[in-house]
Amino acid sequence: GGQTIFVHTSAKKGDGIQQLLEMTALQADILELKANPSRAARGVIVEGRLDRGRGPVATALIQSGTLKEGDAVVVGSRSGRVRAMFNDRGKKVQKAGPSDPVEVLGLSGVPRAGDTLLVVADERKARQIATVRSERDRLKGKGGTRITLEELHKQIEAGEVKELRLVLKADVQGSVEALTESLERLSTDEVKLKVIHGSVGAVNESDVMLASASNAIVLGFNVKADPKAASQAQADGVDLRSYNVIYDVINDVRAALSGMLAPEIREVILGRAQVRQLFPITKLGLVLGSAVTEGKIVRGARVRVKRGETVAGEGTVSSLKRFKDDVREVLQGLECGIGVDGIKSVQPGDIIEAFTTEEVARTL
């Protein structure tokens, strides 16, 4: 009953797909859904991500008008010119009309899901609109003093905190949207949770500066902080945390609100090395000829391989050699051969980041 149509479908078996299409067409006909394809395009952003090869990529659903290659567009606080478009099958297209989903390349940054895409007269006007919106968003997040999850419950009880501000970074825009909704739902009578900034990509210095100025906590989901950003956070006293599971984020924040945080597992960076050359060895497997650029690489340490802002994999240092000698550690400025278990995809130029974890008691 009711006004909502339900169709039983199965993505695995393909059941109900034809009925779903028929019901969608019927609903569109009954509601008289129409759009003018001749006007300037207007659409909504469904998803946004940062692609290493193509830059910011936005998935847009055109609602009215026709979006053409070369159009100047403004999307939320981002602007640009449509450099290329791809349809849902990955084929390059020159234009997209009403109800067409397309991937758009050429924006100045990654837009947020739900942002409106508008075609404007020229790129200059698009930049002006985007700059005004960006400045308005920046001013919203100003003010406040330092805060950490450990001290949160104490400050709530003392009446010092009425709003907990969060800066959220994730690997895809969909995760940003889901986390924002889940975290803001944790608001209580004593404190309101608010995500003042959420975007795609690694945590950078700008995020830490915003958190420092806004009395916010920085949460990274499936992304890591830049080395400079981590140093800046430590210097400014900004609480910066990384997570891989969405429930861990929610549980940590909920526990902080109730003053019941478990001991913190803190990651300590031992050193970084750059892969110069790959050496396939019959008995040892793949050995990475590397130069240690920072700190030290220790045999048996956990490592992750970073390619730009993305993490290519994680593993353990199984062997470490200087020339033909097995060594326990290699310091900054020296070259070595590193054997890593658990990582298959490595390329010259990748960064090997060695780290360890330690348990730190949280005090309130």
N, C-alpha and C positions, 0 to 999 in steps of 0.2 A: 504493500500500500504506500500512499504518499506520492510526492512529486518526483522523487529521485529514482532513476532507472538503474537496476542492477543487472549485470550480465555475468554469468559464471564463466571464467576463462582459465586457461592453463598455458603458461609460457613454454613449458617443456613439451607438452603434447600438441599445442596449437589449437586447443579446443576453444570455441566461443569467439574467436577473433572476427569471423564474418558477421556474427550477430552483433558484436560490439560496434563494428563499423556501420552497420545498418541502423542501430539505435542512435549512434552519434549523428548520422545524417538526418534521421527523423527528428531528433531534438533540435538540430539547427534549423530545420524547415519549419517546425512548429513555432519556435521562438523568433523566426524571421531574422536570423543573424546575418547581417550584411556589412560589407566594408567597401570603401571607395579605394580602388587600386591606383587612381590617378593623382592622388594628393601626396604630399611629403610623408615619408614613412614614419610610423610610430610603432614601437614594440616594447616588449618587456624582457629583461634578462632572466634566463632560467638558471644559468650556471656560468661561473668564471674561473679560469685557472691560468697559471703562468707556465707556458711551454718554453723549454730551454732554447729550442730551435726557432720557434715562431713568435716568441714574446707573449704578451697578454692575449688570451683567446676568450671570447665571450660567446656563449650560446644564447641566441636571441630568438624569440617568437614574434614575428611581425603581426601586428593586430590590425593595422590599416595602412593604406598607401603602399608604395613599392620602394624597397631599399635597393639602390644600385651601387655598383663598384665605383669608388671615387667620391661618394657622398660625404660631406662633412657632418659629423654626428657629435652629440653630447649625451653621455650616459652617466647620470648621477653627478659625481665630482670629477669624472673623467671625460676626455674629449679625444678627437682624432679624425682621421679620414679612412674610410673603408678601403683597405689595401687589397683584400681578397675575401671571398665568401665561399663556404663549403656547405652542401646540403647534408641531410641525414645519412646519406650513403657515402660521404666523403668525397663527392665529386664537386669540382670547382664550378660555381655558377656566377653569372654576371648580375643577376637581380633576384629579388625575393619579394613575393607579394603577400597579401593577407593570409594568415594561418600557416605560412611557410616557416619551418625552423631552420636556422642557419648558424654556422660558426663564423664569427666576424673577427678579422684580424686588422690591426692598425690603431688600436686604442692606446692612450698614453699610460694606462695602468689597468689592473684587474678590477672590473666593476663588481658590485655586490648583487647577489640574487634579489630580484624584485625591483631593481633600478629601471627607470624608464629610458628607452632609447628614442631620441628625437633627431630628425634631420634638420639642420639649420642652413642658413644661406652660405656661409663660408667657414673655413677653419678658424679664422680669427675670432669670429663671434662665438664659436664653440669653446675656444680657449677662455674667453672672457667669462662666459657663463660657468664653466667648470671651476675657474679660479675663485669666483664669488662663492660658489657652493663649498669649495674646499676650505676657504677662510672661515666661513660660517660654522662648519663642522669643527674646525680647530679651536675656535673661540668657545664652543660649547664644553670642551674638555678641560678648560683652565682652572687652576685653583687647587688647594688642598695641601696636606702634609703626608709624610711617608707612612706606609702601613704594610704589614706582612700578615700572612694567614695565621702565623703563630700567635701574633698579638691581637688578632681580630676579636676573639671572644672577650678578652679582658677589656678592650676599648668599647665593645658593645655594652657590657655591663656597667661601664663607667659613664655611658651616655655620650661618648666622644664620637662615635661613628653612627651616622644615620644612613649613609649610602656607601656601598662597596663598589668601586669602579674597576673595571677589568679591560685590559687590552688583549685582544684575542687574535692569534695568527694560526692558520691551518694550511694543509696542503691543497685543499680544494674549497671552493666557495660553498658547496653544499654542507661541508663539515662546519664552516663558520656559522651558517644559518641554523643548523641543528643545535650546536653548542650554545649559541646566543639564546635561543628559545628555552633550552633546558636549564641554563644557569639563571636566567632572569626569573624563571618560575620558582626558584629557591628563596625568593624574597620573603622576609618575615615581617612581623609587626615592629621589631627593633631595628632592622636594617633592610635597605632596598638594594638589590644587586642590579648593576647597570653596565652593559658592555659599551664603552665609549668609542671603541674603534675595533673593527674586525675586518681582516683582509687575508689575502692569500700570499704565501711566501715565507721565507725565513725571517726570524726576529732580527730587526736591524736597529741601528742607533736611533733612528727617528722614533721607533716604537718605545724605546727606553726613555728618550727625552720626553715623549708625550706622557708616559706613565709617571715619570719623575715630577712633571709639572702638574699632573692631575691627581696625585695621590692614588695611583692605580697599581694593580698587580698584573704582570705580563704572563699570559698562559700560551704556550706553544703546543699545538696538536699535530703530531706527525711531522713536525719541522724542528730544526735546531737553531739556536741563536748563532749569529755571526760572532767570530772571536772578539771583534771590537765592541759589539753590542753587549757581550757577556762581561767584558772588562768595565764598560760604562755602567752597567747595572750594579756591579759590585762596588764601584766607586761612589755611585749615587745612592746606594742602599735600596735599590728597587728590587722587589721580590720577583724573580724570574723562574718559571717552572715549565718543564716539558713533559708531555704525556703522549702515550700511543693508544690508549683505550679511553673512550668517551666516558665510561662509567667511573674510571679513576678520577677524572676531572670533577665530575659531579659529586662523587663521594668525598673527595678532599675538601671541596668548598663547603659541603653540608657539614662535615665533621668540624671544620674551622668555625662555622657559625655556632655549633653546639659546644665548642671547646673540648673536643675529643679527638684531636689529631693523633694519628699513629706516628711512630718514629719515621723521620724522613730519610729516604735513600737518596743520597746526594752523589751526583756524577762529578768525578775529578778528571780533568784532561791532563794526561801525562805528556803528550807531545804530538807533533804532526810531521808527516813526511810526504814528499811529492814523488809519485811514480815516474821514473825516467824511461825504463825499458823492461820488457817482459822476457823471462828466460824459462822455457819449458825444460824441466829436469826429469829424467825418467823415474828415479827413485823418490824424489821429493815432490814432484808435481810442478806447479807453476810458482816460480820465484820472482818476486817483484824487485827489480833493481831500483832503489829509491835513495833520495837524499833527505836527511832529517833537517827540516826547516825551523822547528821550534820544539823546545823541551827535549824529550828522549823517547825512544821506542824500546819497550821492555818485552822480552820473551814471555809468553803466557798471558799477556794483557789482552783485554777485549779491544777490538778495533772496528771502526766503521769506515767505509769507503765513500767519500763524497765527490760527486761530479757536479760542479757548480753549486747550486743550492739544494740539489736533490741527493738523497742517500741511496747509493747503489747496492748496499748490503752491509751486513755485520758478521763478524767472525772472531777468531782467536789467532794470535801470533803463534804458529806451531814451530817455526824455526827462524833463527836470526843469525846471520853470518856477516863477518867483516873479512873480505877476501875469501880465504878458504877456512877460516877459523870460526867455530861456534862461539857466540858471545851471549852474555845475559842481557846487555842493554847497549844501545848506540846513542850517543849524545848529539846535540845540535851541531850542524856544520859538517857531519861525517856522512859517508855513503855506506850503504849496506844492502844485503839481500834479505828480503822478508818473505817468509812462507806463511800463508794465511789459510786456515781451515774455515769452510762454510761460506766462502765468497767465490763465485764463478766468473762474474762479469767485471773485469778490471781493464782499464785503458791507460796508456801513457798520458800523464797530465792530471790523473785523479789524485786526490788528497787522502792519505791514510791518517786517520785520527785515532790515536791510542788513548784509552780511558780506563778508569777503574771506578768502582762504586763503594761508598762507605755509609754506614748507618749513623745518623745524627739524631740525638734525642731532641724532641721539640718541647720547648718550655713555654708556659703561658704566664 
